[in-house]
Amino acid sequence: MKLPLQIAFRDVPRSEAVEADIREHAARLETLCDHIMSCRVTVKEPARHKRQGKLFAVHVDLKVPGEEIASTRRHEDEDVHVAVRDAFDAVKRRLEDYVRRQRGQTKPHEARIRGRIVRLLEEDKGFIEDADGNQYYFDRAGVDEADFDKLEVGSPVEFLGELAALGRQAKRVTLA
């Protein structure tokens, strides 16, 4: 890590075993991503509950270029080591997502196509033409129910296009 690991104990006595556990988990995170700029871990005892024993809450906050990754949910347990593990597991999943996004390994959203209605058929079907002159078949199932009744020849629409067995087909059609 570029900056040292910061461990804070609040309303909990400092423990060498817990610190060692935290350092071990932080080292594992560093093997996933070598761009971690800082890691802050807070171990505290939250407000006492009448029906539970002593709980430990752990919060992990990582800083990486362009983003801050934190364990967003409160990870509490009667065993401090379980709370540490749960908090680091949550941050690990978010860090893995960050690394995939940085490598471009996430699935991009499909681009919506703009077009206009060129033909409406009586059987709740029709055709849309895009800017390149390609025609896409659509039916009532591919259009938002409220929008279908408003469609007219010449109406501008946006849709997702796909190549089907019988040609181009429009899905998720909405009025533009």
The 8 nearest C-alpha neighbors of each residue, nearest first, counted from 0:
[[1, 2, 35, 36, 3, 37, 29, 33],
 [0, 2, 36, 37, 3, 35, 34, 33],
 [1, 3, 37, 0, 36, 4, 38, 35],
 [4, 2, 5, 0, 37, 1, 38, 36],
 [3, 5, 38, 39, 6, 37, 2, 0],
 [6, 4, 39, 40, 3, 38, 7, 37],
 [7, 5, 40, 39, 41, 4, 8, 18],
 [6, 8, 41, 42, 40, 9, 5, 39],
 [7, 9, 42, 11, 43, 41, 13, 10],
 [10, 8, 43, 11, 42, 7, 44, 41],
 [9, 11, 43, 44, 8, 12, 45, 42],
 [12, 10, 9, 8, 43, 44, 13, 42],
 [11, 13, 14, 10, 8, 9, 43, 42],
 [14, 12, 8, 11, 15, 17, 18, 7],
 [13, 15, 17, 16, 18, 12, 19, 11],
 [14, 16, 18, 17, 19, 13, 20, 21],
 [17, 15, 19, 14, 18, 20, 21, 80],
 [16, 18, 20, 14, 19, 15, 21, 80],
 [17, 19, 15, 21, 20, 16, 22, 14],
 [20, 18, 22, 16, 17, 21, 15, 23],
 [19, 21, 17, 23, 18, 22, 16, 24],
 [20, 22, 18, 24, 23, 19, 25, 17],
 [23, 21, 25, 19, 24, 20, 26, 18],
 [22, 24, 20, 26, 21, 25, 19, 27],
 [25, 23, 27, 21, 26, 22, 20, 28],
 [26, 24, 22, 28, 27, 23, 21, 29],
 [27, 25, 29, 23, 28, 24, 22, 30],
 [26, 28, 24, 30, 29, 25, 23, 31],
 [29, 27, 25, 31, 30, 26, 91, 24],
 [28, 30, 26, 32, 31, 27, 33, 25],
 [29, 31, 27, 28, 32, 33, 26, 25],
 [32, 30, 28, 29, 33, 27, 95, 94],
 [33, 31, 29, 34, 30, 35, 28, 98],
 [32, 34, 29, 35, 30, 31, 0, 28],
 [35, 33, 32, 63, 36, 64, 0, 1],
 [36, 34, 63, 33, 0, 37, 62, 32],
 [35, 37, 1, 62, 63, 2, 0, 34],
 [38, 36, 2, 62, 61, 35, 4, 0],
 [37, 39, 61, 4, 60, 5, 62, 40],
 [40, 38, 5, 60, 59, 6, 4, 61],
 [39, 41, 59, 6, 58, 5, 7, 60],
 [40, 42, 7, 58, 57, 6, 8, 43],
 [43, 41, 57, 8, 56, 7, 9, 40],
 [44, 42, 9, 56, 11, 10, 8, 55],
 [43, 45, 55, 10, 56, 54, 11, 46],
 [46, 44, 43, 47, 56, 55, 54, 10],
 [47, 45, 48, 44, 54, 53, 43, 49],
 [46, 48, 45, 49, 53, 54, 44, 51],
 [49, 47, 51, 50, 46, 52, 53, 54],
 [48, 50, 51, 47, 52, 46, 53, 54],
 [51, 49, 48, 52, 47, 53, 54, 46],
 [52, 50, 48, 49, 53, 54, 47, 77],
 [51, 53, 54, 77, 50, 48, 49, 47],
 [52, 54, 77, 51, 55, 47, 44, 48],
 [55, 53, 77, 76, 44, 75, 52, 56],
 [54, 56, 44, 75, 79, 76, 43, 77],
 [57, 55, 75, 43, 74, 42, 44, 82],
 [56, 58, 42, 74, 41, 83, 82, 86],
 [57, 59, 41, 40, 70, 86, 60, 42],
 [60, 58, 40, 70, 69, 39, 86, 41],
 [59, 61, 69, 39, 38, 68, 40, 70],
 [62, 60, 38, 68, 37, 67, 69, 63],
 [61, 63, 67, 37, 36, 35, 68, 66],
 [62, 64, 35, 36, 66, 34, 67, 65],
 [65, 63, 66, 62, 34, 36, 35, 67],
 [66, 64, 63, 67, 62, 68, 97, 101],
 [67, 65, 63, 64, 62, 68, 97, 61],
 [66, 68, 62, 61, 63, 69, 60, 65],
 [69, 67, 61, 60, 62, 66, 90, 93],
 [70, 68, 60, 59, 71, 90, 61, 67],
 [69, 71, 90, 59, 72, 89, 86, 58],
 [72, 70, 69, 73, 58, 89, 59, 90],
 [71, 73, 70, 74, 86, 58, 89, 69],
 [74, 72, 75, 56, 71, 58, 57, 70],
 [73, 75, 82, 56, 57, 86, 72, 85],
 [76, 74, 56, 82, 55, 73, 54, 57],
 [75, 77, 82, 78, 54, 55, 79, 81],
 [76, 78, 54, 53, 55, 79, 52, 75],
 [79, 77, 76, 81, 80, 82, 55, 54],
 [78, 80, 82, 81, 55, 83, 77, 76],
 [81, 79, 83, 82, 78, 84, 17, 20],
 [82, 80, 84, 83, 78, 79, 85, 76],
 [81, 83, 79, 85, 76, 75, 80, 74],
 [84, 82, 80, 86, 81, 85, 57, 87],
 [83, 85, 81, 87, 82, 86, 88, 80],
 [86, 84, 88, 82, 87, 83, 81, 74],
 [87, 85, 89, 83, 88, 84, 74, 70],
 [86, 88, 90, 84, 89, 85, 91, 83],
 [89, 87, 91, 85, 86, 90, 84, 92],
 [88, 90, 86, 87, 92, 91, 70, 85],
 [91, 89, 87, 93, 70, 92, 88, 94],
 [90, 92, 88, 94, 89, 93, 87, 95],
 [93, 91, 95, 89, 94, 90, 88, 96],
 [92, 94, 96, 90, 95, 91, 97, 89],
 [93, 95, 97, 91, 96, 92, 90, 98],
 [94, 96, 98, 92, 97, 93, 91, 99],
 [97, 95, 93, 99, 94, 98, 100, 92],
 [96, 98, 94, 100, 95, 99, 101, 93],
 [97, 99, 101, 95, 100, 96, 94, 102],
 [100, 98, 104, 96, 102, 101, 97, 105],
 [99, 101, 103, 97, 98, 102, 105, 104],
 [102, 100, 98, 99, 103, 97, 104, 96],
 [103, 101, 99, 100, 104, 98, 105, 97],
 [104, 102, 100, 101, 105, 99, 106, 98],
 [103, 105, 99, 102, 100, 106, 101, 98],
 [106, 104, 103, 100, 99, 107, 102, 96],
 [105, 107, 104, 108, 103, 109, 100, 99],
 [108, 106, 105, 109, 110, 104, 103, 100],
 [109, 107, 110, 106, 111, 105, 159, 112],
 [108, 110, 107, 111, 159, 106, 160, 112],
 [111, 109, 108, 112, 159, 158, 107, 160],
 [110, 112, 159, 158, 157, 109, 113, 160],
 [113, 111, 158, 157, 159, 110, 114, 160],
 [114, 112, 157, 156, 129, 158, 111, 115],
 [113, 115, 129, 128, 156, 155, 127, 130],
 [114, 116, 155, 154, 127, 153, 156, 128],
 [115, 117, 127, 152, 153, 154, 118, 126],
 [118, 116, 152, 127, 126, 153, 115, 128],
 [119, 117, 126, 125, 116, 152, 120, 127],
 [120, 118, 125, 124, 126, 152, 121, 117],
 [119, 121, 124, 125, 122, 123, 118, 126],
 [120, 122, 123, 119, 124, 125, 118, 138],
 [121, 123, 124, 120, 138, 125, 119, 139],
 [124, 122, 139, 121, 138, 120, 125, 119],
 [125, 123, 138, 120, 122, 137, 119, 139],
 [124, 126, 119, 118, 120, 137, 136, 138],
 [125, 127, 136, 118, 135, 117, 137, 116],
 [126, 128, 116, 135, 134, 115, 117, 114],
 [127, 129, 134, 114, 133, 115, 132, 117],
 [128, 130, 114, 132, 131, 133, 113, 134],
 [129, 131, 132, 114, 128, 113, 133, 115],
 [132, 130, 129, 133, 128, 134, 114, 113],
 [133, 131, 129, 130, 128, 134, 114, 127],
 [134, 132, 128, 129, 131, 135, 130, 127],
 [133, 135, 128, 127, 126, 132, 129, 136],
 [136, 134, 168, 167, 127, 126, 169, 128],
 [135, 137, 126, 168, 169, 125, 167, 127],
 [138, 136, 169, 125, 124, 168, 126, 141],
 [137, 139, 124, 140, 141, 123, 125, 142],
 [138, 140, 142, 141, 123, 124, 147, 137],
 [139, 141, 138, 142, 143, 137, 144, 170],
 [142, 140, 170, 171, 139, 138, 172, 137],
 [143, 141, 172, 139, 171, 140, 147, 144],
 [142, 144, 146, 145, 147, 173, 172, 141],
 [145, 143, 147, 146, 142, 148, 139, 140],
 [146, 144, 143, 147, 148, 149, 142, 173],
 [147, 145, 149, 143, 144, 148, 173, 174],
 [148, 146, 149, 150, 144, 145, 142, 143],
 [147, 149, 146, 150, 145, 144, 151, 139],
 [150, 148, 146, 147, 151, 145, 174, 154],
 [151, 149, 147, 148, 154, 146, 152, 116],
 [152, 150, 154, 153, 149, 116, 119, 118],
 [151, 153, 116, 117, 154, 118, 119, 150],
 [152, 154, 116, 115, 117, 151, 155, 118],
 [155, 153, 115, 116, 151, 152, 150, 156],
 [156, 154, 115, 175, 114, 174, 153, 116],
 [157, 155, 174, 175, 114, 115, 173, 113],
 [158, 156, 113, 112, 173, 175, 172, 111],
 [157, 159, 172, 112, 111, 171, 170, 169],
 [160, 158, 111, 170, 169, 112, 171, 161],
 [161, 159, 169, 168, 158, 170, 167, 162],
 [162, 160, 168, 167, 163, 169, 159, 170],
 [161, 163, 167, 166, 168, 164, 160, 165],
 [164, 162, 166, 165, 167, 161, 168, 160],
 [163, 165, 166, 162, 167, 168, 161, 136],
 [164, 166, 163, 167, 162, 168, 136, 135],
 [167, 165, 163, 162, 164, 168, 135, 136],
 [166, 168, 162, 135, 163, 161, 136, 160],
 [167, 169, 136, 135, 161, 160, 137, 162],
 [170, 168, 160, 137, 135, 159, 136, 158],
 [169, 171, 141, 159, 172, 158, 160, 168],
 [170, 172, 141, 158, 142, 159, 173, 169],
 [173, 171, 158, 142, 170, 157, 141, 156],
 [174, 172, 157, 156, 175, 142, 143, 158],
 [173, 175, 156, 155, 157, 146, 172, 154],
 [174, 156, 155, 157, 173, 113, 154, 114]]
